[in-house]
Amino acid sequence: MKLLRKLLCVGLLATMLLPILSACAGEKDEPDSQPAAEDLTVVADQKSEYVLIYPAGATDAEMKEYRQFNSLMREKLSVFINLKSDAEVASVEGTKEILLGLTNRPESQSAYSRLETDQVGFYAIDGQISIVSNFDGGFILAAKEFLNRYVTEDQKLVVPSDLSVRIQGSIGYLYEEVSNTQDIDGDDPYVIEHEGSYYYCWSDGGVMVAKIDGLNNIVKDDGVRVFDRKQGGFENVWAPELHYIDGEWYIYVAMCEGTTDNAAHRMYCLKGTSQDPTDPFVLVGKVTDPTDKWAIDGTVFRYDGELYTVWSGWPGDTDGQQNLYIAHMSNPWTIDSERVLISSPTKSYERYDTNPSVNEGPAVLINGDTIIVVYSCNGSWGDNYSLSAVYCQGDLLMKSKGWTKLDKPLLTKGPKCYGPGHCSFTTAEDGSLWVVYHANIQAGTGWSGRSVRIQPVEWKDGLPYIGSTKLKVKLPHLSLTLGEVVEE
């Protein structure tokens, strides 16, 4: 369960379990000592001989946990360790297997049978290591604690040959109060959760990506420039979005090629070079419909197996009005249909600023058969910037008349929150839906005063409900209590 990951950081678990490390190593009188050399299986230059085995019938939720463990192994060990199902790898005497969860291997079945109620454990049985749990989310607890105990600082996997541990565990939620007025510098924030990790994407001399601890820590401190605008001679890099599509990372970003003239803005697609979105991205090409007109703030979504893009564009060739358009895609970088108008700034609440009049920054939510595009209206430079939405049924998404606009906006200015807009959506640790957006603490500070905000989203009558701006929010965090270690 991905909800466990934030409070199970290595430092915390190390502090909690330091007194019992020696018990697993068989040295009960010296808590800080390493296991005796004769009791160790040390894998240094041969770390890749280990294979991670998961159940052949694993659910999607279980696979997220197993892939997360595989990712953690890659981070902690300098070489790749294969992740394979128990249907792909036959159990052979002498092979180095780490069995994840309740696999078909007899060793895994035996390990699981040792657990009592609400326990996690890791066992060395017949030369194989089994990591198991019998409560929801317990596997990640067991896996992270296994890594904390047996991966050394110099990236070696060092485990006792007689390893056999059980840990009582209980879980629940705490709610941390987070302030939305900390002046966390940022605009057009895009946050995505993927397989247990959060990533924050923004523009700064190109495209930046940071792996962040969670929604309470949307910061740029550890950001990496994954694409430099100078690589293609680009200017005015705006509002990048990070997406994971069909097993690959992509970034959609508005840029001007070879000029600083705003009229040259078009959407471009970048593709990741690895499964780590903080690694470099390469330019795939321009994403455009047959009109090839001004375009910014492109986003993508999949519905009923088909890929679509929504963006903000001009109806003609000159500035004055920004509409929202949708088009079908044949692949993540190619539009293969005409653009279809789905929203123009026609409501009175969208027309406080009319030079130009604006619909921009689309973000897509899907609720059953309903497609919802949340967008920003009014001028991004003013205090009246706000969020609204248009929606349609899935079978009408490529028809202009199929889209309905809200009669009133989703989010407007409030105290210490001026110009709230350009949002993205993600999930908190308990699976609840949250909106990430920018706003200004002080009125009249325009583009220079933006900071990142978060708050929960509810559903009412099948549509998202944000309510008023929140200066403080209660962000869910996992609370974990470990009991005593039991040694077999």
N, C-alpha and C positions, 0 to 999 in steps of 0.2 A: 504494500500500500504506500503510495507516494507520500501520504500524510506524515510518515515517520521521519522523513529524511532531514528536516531542518534542525530538530533538536538532538539528532544523533550524530553530531559532528565529532570528529576524531578527538579533538581536545577535551570535549565534555565527557565522552565515554572513557577516555584514558584516565581522567581525573576520578571518575566514579568507580572504576574497576581496577585501579592500580593495586589496591591491597590484595586482590585475588589473582593477579597475573601469575604469581609463583605457584599457586595451587594447580593451575593447568599444566605447569611445567614440571610438577613433581618436586618443588623445592619450597616447602611450607615454612621453613625457618628463616628464609632470606627473601623478603617480598620484592626487593628490587633486582634480584639476580636473574640472569638468563637461564633457560633450561640447560641441563647438563649436555655436553657435546654428544655423549653416546646415545642420548634419547632423541636426537634431532634428525629430521630429514631436511637437509639444506639444499635448496634449489637456487643456484647462482647463475651459472652460464647455461643451464638447461631449463630455465623457467618455462620456455615455450612447450615443454613436454607435457605440462598440465593441460587437461581439457576440461572445460566447464560443461557439465551435462545437466540439461533441464528436462522436465517431463514432456514426452511427445505430445500429450494432450493438453498442454498448458493453455489457459485462457489468455485473452488479450491483456487483462489486468496483471496476470502472473508474468507474462512475457515482458511487460514494462519493468517489473521488479528484477527479472533475470538480466535484462539488458542493462539496467542501471548498475547491477553488480559487475557485469562485464566491463562497463565503462569505468567503474571505480578500480577494477583490477588494472586496466590500462593506465589509469592515472598514477597508481601507486607502483606499478612494476614497469620497467622500461621496455618490455617486449610484449607482443601481442599474445593473448591467450584465447584459444578458440572457444566459441560458444556453440554447442551442438546439442540436438535433442537425443534422448536415449534410444530413439529409433535409428539414428544415424551412426552411432558408435557402439560397436559390440564390446561388452565387458571382457577385457583380456587381462589375465593375471600379469601383474607387473606394470601396467600402465598407470599413469598418474592422473586420476580423475577426481574432480571436486563435484560432488552431486548436489545440485541445487533443488531444494524442495523434495516432494515425494515422487521420485522417479520410479521406473520399473526395475531398477537394480535391487537385488536382494539386500545390499548394504544400506540402501536408502530406506527400504521397508523396515529393516531391523532398527535403524536409528530412530525412525518415527515412532516405532512401538515403545520406545523407552520414555517418550514424553508424557508427562501428566498434563492436567488442565492448564491452559495459558502458559505454555513454556516454549522456549526456543532453545536450540542446541546445535553443537557441531561435534561430530564423532569420527574417529579413525577406526574403520571396520574393514577387516580383510584387506588392508593396504589402501583403501579408498577413503576419502574424506567426504562426509555427508553433512550438509547444512540444512536443517529442517526447522519447521515451526508448526504449531497447530492452532494458531489464532490469526485473525485477519491482520496482515501487515507485519507479522512476526518475522517473516523471512528477511526483510531488509534489516531489522534489528539484529538478527543472527549474523547476516552477511557482513554488516558494517563492524560488528564487534569482532568477528573473525579476522577481518583485515586489520583492525586496530591492534589486535594482539600479536599477529604473526607476520606482518610485513614490517621489516626493519627500516631504519632511516636511510640506509644505503640501498634500498629497493631490492631486498632479497626476501623471498618467501621462506620463513623458518617456522616449522610446525613440529610439535612433539609427536613422536611415533605412536604414543599411547593416548593421544588426544581424546577426551571424552568429557563434555561439559553440558550442563543444563542450567538455564537461567529462568527464574520466575519473572514474568513481565506483566505489567498492567498499563493500559493506555487511556488517554482521555484528551480533552481539549482545554487549553487556556486561551484567553482572549487578551492580546497585547494592545494597549492603547497607542495608536500611531497618530502623530500630528501631521496635518496637511499644510502647515504654515512654517515648515522648516527651511523654506527658501532653497529647496533642492533644484539647482539650476538645470533647466532642460525644456525643450519644446518638441512638439510632435512625437511624444513618447510611444515607442512600440515595444511591448513586452510579450514574450511567448514562453509558455511552459512546454517542455518536451522531455518525456521519459524521466521525470523527476528533477529536472534542472530548469532554472529560469534564465532567460537571456534578454538583455536590453539593447535595442538597436537605435542609433541616432546618427545625425550627420555632423561632421566637423573636419573640414578639409578633405572630405571623402566620406566613407561609410565606416562607422564604428560599431563594434559589438562587445558587450561585456557579459560574462557569466556572473550572475548576481545571487546573493543568498536567498532572496525572496522578495515579496511585494513590500516588505518593510525596509528594504535596502536597495532602492533603485538609484544607483550611483554610477559615476563614470570612472571611478578610481582605477579599476582594472580593465578599462576598455582597450581594445586592440583595433587598429585601423586595418580592416580586412580588404578595403579597396581604396586606393588613392586616386583622387580625381585627375591627377596628372598622368595616370596610366593611359587615358584616352583623350587627354586634352579637354577635360570637362570643366565647367564652371557652374556656380549656383546649384549645389547639390542639396536637394530638399527631401525631407520626410521619408527616409528609407523604411521598408518593412521586411522583416525576416520571416520566411515561411518554410515549412518542411513538406515537400510534395513528392509522393511516390519514392520515398527513400533517399531524397537528395535535398540539400539546403539551397534556397534561392532568396535573393534580395531584390525587391522592386523599388526603384528610386527614380525621382525626377531630376534631370540634369540638362544643362545647355552644352551643346558640343561646339567647342571652338569659339564661343562668344559669351558675353555676360548679358546679352539682350534677353529679357524675360520671354519675349515672343518665341524664342528658340526652345523653350522647355518641352521635352518629350519624356516619355517613360522608357526606362531601360531595365533589363533583367541581368542580374549577376548570378553566377552559379558557384557554390562552394566546391572546394577542392578535396574535402574530406567529410567525415561524419561529425567533425568538431566545427561549429559555426564561428569559432574565434580564429580559425585558420583562414588563409587568404581566399578571396573570391575572384573569379575572372568574369570579364564582360562576355555575355552571350550575344546581346544585340538589342536593338530598339524594339519596344513592344507598341505596335501601332495598328489602328484600323485603316481601311482604305483611304480615309480622308486625310490622314497624317496631320491633323491639326494639333494646336497647343494642348498639352496634357500633363497633369501632375497628380500626385496622391493616389497612385494606382494600388489596388489591393486585389487579391485573388481568393476564390473559394471553390469548393467542389460540392455539387449537388446532383444526386441521382447518378453518380459516376462520371459526370461531365464537369469540365473545368471552365470557370468564367472569371472575367476581370471587370472591376468597376473603377472608374476614375473621374476626376474633375477636368472638364474641357471647355473650350470656347465653342459656341455654335458656328462662328465664322473665323476670320483671320485676325481680328483686332480685339483688344481688351474691352471689357464693358460688362460682361456677364459670364459667370461660371456655372455650368450645368453638370449633372451627374449622368454618365453613360455606362452602359453595360455591353459586353460582347462575349461571344463564345471563343474558347481557345482550343486549338488542336494539340498543343503541348504548352509547358509553362512559359514559353517565350514567344508564342505565335498566336495572334488573333486570326480567326478564319471566318469571321462574320462581319456584317455591317454593325456599326455602333447603334445602340437603341437608347433614346432619351428616357430616363426614369425620374428625373427631378430637376426643376428649375426654381429659382428663388421667387416664388409668387405669393407666399403667405406674408401677411403684414409683419409677423414676428421675424421674418427673414430679411426685411428691407429697411432696417435702421441705417445701414450703410449701403449706398447704391452707386459707389464709384470705385470699383465695380460692385455689382450685386453678386453674392457669393453662395454657392453650394460646393463644398470641398471636403477633403479628409474622410472618405467613406470607410466604414468598418462593418463587416458582415457578421450577423448572428443568424443561426438557423434553428427554428423551433418546430420540429415536426415537418410539415409541408409548407411552413411559412418562412419566406426569405425576408430578413430585416436588414436594411442598410441604414446604420446610424451615421450621421454626417454633421459637419459644422456649417453654420450659416452666419451671415453678417461678416464684417471685415475682421480679419485676424489681427489687425492693428488696433482694434478698439475694445472697449469694455463690454460691448454687446455681443461679442462672439459667443456662440452657444451651440448646443447639440439638439438635433431633432432626428427624425427617422421617416423613411418610406418603407413600405412593405407590400408583399404580394404573395400569392400562392405559387408554388413551384412550377406549375404548368403554364403560368403567365409571365414568367420572369423576362422573357424576350419580347414582351409586348408593352409598349409605353402606357397604354390605358389600363394595364393590369396592376399598376402601382398606385397605392394610396398613401397620402402624407398625413402625419399627425396634425391634429387641430391646434395643438400647443406644443412647445418644445419640451425636450426631455430634461435639459439642464441649462439654467441661466445664471447670471451673476448673482453673488451674494456677498456678505461681509468678508473682507480679506480674500475674496475669490472673484476676480474680475476677468472677463473674457474666457470662461471655461470652454475648451474645445479641443479638436483634433485628438481623438481617443483611439485606444485599442482595448480589447477585452481579453481577459485571461482568467484562470481559476486559482483560488486560494488553496491552502493545504487540505481543507475539508471538502473540496470540490465545488464550493460556492463560486458564483460568477462575480467578477469585479471589473470595474472600468478604470483604466489608467488614462489620464488626460493632463493637459497643462492649463494653468491659470496664473493670474497675477495677484500678488498680495496687496499691492497698492494700485489704486485707480490711475488711469492715464499713463501707465508705464509701457504700454504697447509691446512690441516684440522683445524689448530688452529686459522686461521684468518677469518673464515666464518661469514657472517652477512646476515640478511634477506632482500630481495629486492622485490619490486612489480612493475609491469607495465602492461599497457593494451594490449589486444590481438585483432587483427583484423581478418577478414575472407577474403581470396582471392582465388577465384576459388574453393570454398568449403573446403579449408584447412586453418588451423590457420597460422597467420603471426605475428611474434613478432618483427622483425627488429633488430636494434642495441640496446645495453644495454643503459638504460636511467639513468642518474644521478639524475634527478628531474622529477617528474610526476605530472600531474594535476588530483587529485582525486576528483570525484564528491561528493558533499554534498548537502543536502536539505537546501534551504533557506525558512524560514517561517515567515510570518507577520500576527499578530493577530490584529483585529480591536477592537471596543468597545463591551462590554458585553451588551446584551439586556435582560431585565428582564420582564417577562410576568406579 
